[in-house]
Amino acid sequence: MAYNEILAERVQTVLDNKNIQFEDKKMFGGLCILVDDKMCVGIINNDLMARVGPDAESARQDRKGVRPMDFTKKKMKGFLYVNNEALDKEEELEFWVDLCLAFNPEATSSKKKKK
């Protein structure tokens, strides 16, 4: 298992309960969930990958179980990893998904434009 499928199902359930349309895409050896064709949230190994934007990143990175996303050994601005233990309660998971959804309208799409 390249990523925590149970955590992925939990995230998908949160999005379904909020009536958010999303697309799953296997990326980075994990699962990326796109909202409005933009990377919103994902699961890599046992961690939630949260795209929260630079402001929320600096405000939230000191929370328990949170660390900067350094997938390429270089810190990625606006992204955080949240370990699975910090997401035991559904309220915690929903908190992080809500942060990702709040930033999503500001996020840029990496979708290639057709020529």
TORBA-47683 format. One line per 3 residues: number of its first residue (from 1); for each residue x, z, y of N, C-alpha, C. Coordinates in nm, 3 decimals. Atoms other than C-alpha are relative to their C-alpha. Layout:
<atoms>
NUM) X/Z/Y/X/Z/Y/X/Z/Y; ...
</atoms>
This chain:
<atoms>
1) 0.085/0.000/-0.119/0.000/0.000/0.000/0.089/0.000/0.124; -0.082/0.013/-0.120/0.161/-0.118/0.324/-0.052/0.085/0.115; 0.057/-0.084/-0.105/-0.076/0.083/0.542/-0.109/0.087/-0.062
4) 0.099/-0.096/0.047/-0.318/0.371/0.501/-0.140/-0.063/0.011; 0.128/0.068/0.002/-0.638/0.194/0.398/-0.116/0.093/0.033; 0.105/-0.097/-0.034/-0.845/0.511/0.433/-0.008/0.017/0.151
7) -0.003/-0.009/-0.146/-0.736/0.548/0.796/-0.058/-0.127/0.061; 0.054/0.127/-0.049/-0.816/0.180/0.850/-0.153/0.000/-0.008; 0.145/-0.006/0.017/-1.168/0.232/0.713/-0.063/0.096/0.100
10) 0.052/-0.097/-0.097/-1.215/0.536/0.936/-0.007/-0.062/0.140; -0.002/0.066/-0.131/-1.115/0.335/1.245/-0.112/-0.104/0.008; 0.105/0.102/0.002/-1.346/0.050/1.146/-0.139/0.063/0.010
13) 0.128/-0.070/-0.008/-1.632/0.297/1.101/-0.029/0.046/0.142; 0.017/-0.042/-0.140/-1.575/0.438/1.450/-0.043/-0.120/0.084; 0.034/0.120/-0.077/-1.585/0.085/1.593/-0.140/-0.051/-0.034
16) 0.136/0.041/0.041/-1.895/-0.006/1.391/-0.105/0.090/0.063; 0.096/-0.095/-0.057/-2.072/0.310/1.511/-0.018/-0.020/0.150; 0.007/0.027/-0.144/-1.997/0.207/1.870/-0.048/-0.143/0.027
19) 0.045/0.140/-0.012/-2.124/-0.149/1.802/0.104/-0.088/0.068; -0.110/0.079/-0.055/-1.784/-0.292/1.894/0.033/-0.111/-0.101; -0.041/0.109/0.087/-1.709/-0.635/1.751/0.152/-0.005/-0.002
22) -0.146/0.000/0.015/-1.356/-0.654/1.615/0.041/-0.093/-0.112; -0.057/0.086/0.103/-1.131/-0.862/1.398/0.123/0.071/-0.058; -0.117/-0.057/0.067/-0.881/-0.734/1.142/0.102/-0.110/-0.022
25) -0.107/0.095/0.024/-0.545/-0.905/1.116/0.118/0.075/-0.058; -0.118/-0.063/0.057/-0.258/-0.814/0.889/0.121/-0.047/0.080; -0.116/0.028/-0.084/0.048/-0.791/1.113/0.098/0.116/-0.013
28) -0.102/-0.104/-0.005/0.373/-0.597/1.128/0.007/0.082/-0.129; 0.003/-0.076/0.124/0.333/-0.495/0.764/-0.112/0.102/-0.003; 0.113/-0.091/-0.009/0.016/-0.313/0.862/-0.126/-0.077/0.034
31) 0.126/0.060/-0.038/-0.330/-0.381/0.994/-0.018/0.016/0.150; 0.026/-0.001/-0.144/-0.403/-0.474/1.353/-0.148/-0.030/0.020; 0.140/0.022/-0.030/-0.755/-0.452/1.493/-0.008/-0.052/0.143
34) 0.013/0.068/-0.128/-0.832/-0.691/1.774/-0.142/0.015/0.053; 0.128/-0.004/-0.070/-1.113/-0.646/2.025/0.012/-0.098/0.115; -0.005/0.105/-0.103/-1.188/-0.942/2.253/0.131/-0.079/-0.009
37) -0.122/0.077/0.026/-0.892/-1.129/2.097/0.126/0.069/0.051; -0.116/-0.076/-0.047/-0.654/-0.852/2.212/0.029/0.113/-0.097; -0.039/-0.111/0.085/-0.457/-0.606/2.003/-0.049/0.129/0.065
40) 0.060/-0.122/-0.054/-0.644/-0.279/2.045/0.056/0.124/-0.069; -0.042/-0.115/0.080/-0.551/-0.039/1.765/0.048/-0.054/-0.134; -0.045/0.046/0.131/-0.377/-0.062/1.431/0.045/0.115/-0.087
43) -0.049/-0.099/0.096/-0.247/0.116/1.127/0.130/-0.056/-0.057; -0.129/0.035/0.057/0.118/0.102/1.027/0.045/0.119/-0.083; -0.027/-0.107/0.096/0.208/0.304/0.719/-0.112/0.104/0.009
46) 0.101/-0.105/-0.013/0.028/0.637/0.776/-0.033/0.034/0.145; 0.018/-0.027/-0.143/0.022/0.614/1.155/-0.102/-0.091/0.063; 0.086/0.080/-0.085/-0.236/0.498/1.401/0.088/-0.057/0.110
49) -0.070/0.063/-0.111/-0.087/0.249/1.644/-0.103/-0.014/0.112; 0.097/-0.003/-0.109/-0.266/0.310/1.973/0.053/-0.074/0.120; -0.035/0.072/-0.123/-0.250/0.059/2.257/-0.083/0.061/0.112
52) 0.072/-0.078/-0.100/-0.343/0.290/2.541/0.037/-0.035/0.143; -0.046/0.034/-0.134/-0.158/0.139/2.837/0.101/0.100/0.051; -0.109/-0.084/-0.050/0.129/0.284/3.037/-0.044/0.134/0.058
55) 0.045/-0.127/-0.061/-0.073/0.548/3.227/-0.038/0.102/-0.105; 0.042/-0.092/0.107/-0.234/0.702/2.920/0.117/0.035/-0.091; -0.117/-0.027/0.083/0.092/0.671/2.729/0.078/0.119/0.054
58) -0.080/-0.109/-0.057/0.280/0.897/2.969/-0.080/0.131/0.002; 0.083/-0.121/-0.004/-0.014/1.141/2.990/-0.025/0.060/-0.137; 0.039/-0.045/0.134/-0.066/1.168/2.614/0.117/0.016/-0.098
61) -0.108/0.001/0.098/0.277/1.138/2.452/0.050/0.138/-0.041; -0.042/-0.134/0.037/0.329/1.515/2.445/-0.098/0.070/-0.094; 0.097/-0.059/0.094/0.026/1.578/2.221/0.061/0.010/-0.138
64) -0.047/-0.022/0.136/0.085/1.704/1.871/-0.021/-0.126/-0.085; 0.009/0.114/0.091/0.160/1.424/1.622/0.015/-0.135/0.066; -0.011/0.125/-0.076/0.223/1.162/1.891/0.145/-0.028/0.032
67) -0.135/0.041/-0.038/0.542/0.968/1.948/-0.005/-0.143/0.055; -0.002/0.137/-0.052/0.638/0.649/2.131/0.007/-0.101/-0.114; -0.008/0.106/0.100/0.592/0.329/1.936/0.134/-0.070/0.017
70) -0.133/0.061/-0.004/0.936/0.199/1.851/0.017/-0.092/-0.121; 0.005/0.086/0.118/0.851/-0.062/1.590/0.127/-0.085/-0.013; -0.119/0.086/0.001/1.146/-0.282/1.686/0.126/0.078/0.037
73) -0.108/-0.091/-0.039/1.375/0.019/1.744/0.015/0.009/0.152; 0.003/-0.007/-0.146/1.293/-0.024/2.112/-0.141/0.046/0.038; 0.129/-0.054/-0.041/1.014/0.171/2.281/-0.087/-0.111/0.059
76) 0.094/0.101/-0.049/0.708/-0.047/2.342/-0.092/0.066/0.103; 0.074/-0.058/-0.111/0.548/0.030/2.677/-0.151/-0.013/-0.024; 0.144/-0.001/0.012/0.182/0.130/2.657/-0.053/0.023/-0.141
79) 0.040/-0.021/0.140/0.181/0.193/2.281/0.050/0.135/-0.048; -0.039/-0.127/0.062/0.191/0.520/2.087/-0.032/-0.004/-0.149; 0.033/-0.028/0.139/0.202/0.620/1.722/-0.063/0.138/-0.005
82) 0.063/-0.130/0.023/-0.031/0.901/1.618/0.001/0.021/-0.151; -0.009/-0.018/0.146/0.044/1.047/1.276/-0.133/0.044/-0.058; 0.127/-0.021/0.070/-0.234/1.082/1.022/-0.044/0.147/0.003
85) 0.035/-0.142/-0.001/-0.218/1.464/1.022/-0.068/0.041/0.131; 0.061/-0.030/-0.129/-0.315/1.466/1.391/-0.140/-0.061/0.012; 0.130/0.068/-0.002/-0.628/1.266/1.301/-0.095/0.053/-0.106
88) 0.084/-0.058/0.105/-0.783/1.500/1.042/-0.147/0.006/0.039; 0.138/-0.013/-0.047/-1.093/1.557/1.251/-0.047/-0.133/0.057; 0.056/0.126/-0.051/-1.321/1.265/1.332/0.004/-0.005/0.152
91) -0.003/-0.003/-0.146/-1.329/1.378/1.695/0.136/-0.046/0.053; -0.134/0.042/-0.043/-0.952/1.329/1.720/0.017/-0.151/-0.014; -0.010/0.144/0.021/-0.969/0.980/1.573/-0.082/-0.073/0.105
94) 0.085/0.064/-0.099/-1.256/0.889/1.803/0.061/0.008/0.140; -0.070/-0.015/-0.128/-1.059/1.024/2.102/0.101/-0.113/0.020; -0.104/0.103/-0.010/-0.773/0.783/2.029/-0.060/-0.140/0.004
97) 0.065/0.131/-0.001/-0.998/0.487/1.954/-0.063/-0.024/0.138; 0.059/0.014/-0.133/-1.182/0.552/2.283/0.106/-0.032/0.106; -0.108/0.031/-0.095/-0.850/0.554/2.473/0.042/-0.147/-0.012
100) -0.038/0.139/0.023/-0.761/0.220/2.315/-0.106/-0.095/0.055; 0.109/0.083/-0.050/-1.102/0.074/2.398/-0.005/0.001/0.153; 0.001/-0.010/-0.147/-1.076/0.199/2.758/0.107/-0.090/0.061
103) -0.106/0.085/-0.053/-0.748/0.011/2.805/-0.023/-0.147/-0.032; 0.014/0.137/0.048/-0.859/-0.303/2.621/-0.038/-0.102/0.108; 0.032/0.101/-0.103/-1.022/-0.477/2.924/0.119/-0.035/0.089
106) -0.118/0.026/-0.083/-0.691/-0.445/3.112/0.112/-0.069/-0.077; -0.107/0.056/0.084/-0.476/-0.561/2.819/-0.001/-0.152/0.009; -0.010/0.145/0.002/-0.351/-0.914/2.807/-0.006/-0.050/-0.143
109) 0.010/0.062/0.131/-0.423/-1.141/2.516/0.127/-0.077/-0.029; -0.117/0.078/0.038/-0.134/-1.289/2.326/-0.043/-0.127/-0.072; 0.054/0.118/0.068/-0.360/-1.562/2.190/0.056/-0.125/0.066
112) -0.058/0.125/-0.051/-0.198/-1.901/2.226/-0.112/-0.093/0.044; 0.099/0.096/-0.050/-0.387/-2.152/2.435/0.027/-0.136/-0.063; -0.013/0.133/0.060/-0.457/-2.487/2.276/0.032/-0.101/0.110
115) -0.039/0.103/-0.099/-0.297/-2.783/2.450/-0.082/-0.124/-0.020
</atoms>
